[in-house]
Amino acid sequence: MVVRDARALVNGPAIGPVGWGLVILPVALLVGALCVALAAWAAWFVAADRAVVLRQLWGGAVVEAVLVVQGVIAAAVLATKDHDVDAALFWGYVVVQLIVLPIAAAWAFAERTRWSSVVLLVAALTTGFLEYRLWQIWGVS
């Protein structure tokens, strides 16, 4: 008992394990919802035969910021817990997710026709699908 109390003084109070599923699920749902919203906005512009506007690119930047936060959370989870996740596959999806929207934004900014909206639509749907696959690979229950 004395040893346990001494460890508590040195290490601080014992904190229970973090329920990472409770942390990862809201972020994954947020990414999915933002991707669907961005895709719907881009689809509206495709139907209206309009090019991408700067506000849509800012919307993509918001999705990208959430993806960066998700990457940091994933790194923290993988550093603190042992998971049955193929690291190359998992990080491959994370990295591809992080580069799809910036490439699409640069392309959409350069292409000032209706097709810029198509590019953004495809990128948003791709990012949403990659998020779904990442969730499957992660396998948090």
Beta strands, then each sheet from edge to edge (+ up, - down):
end
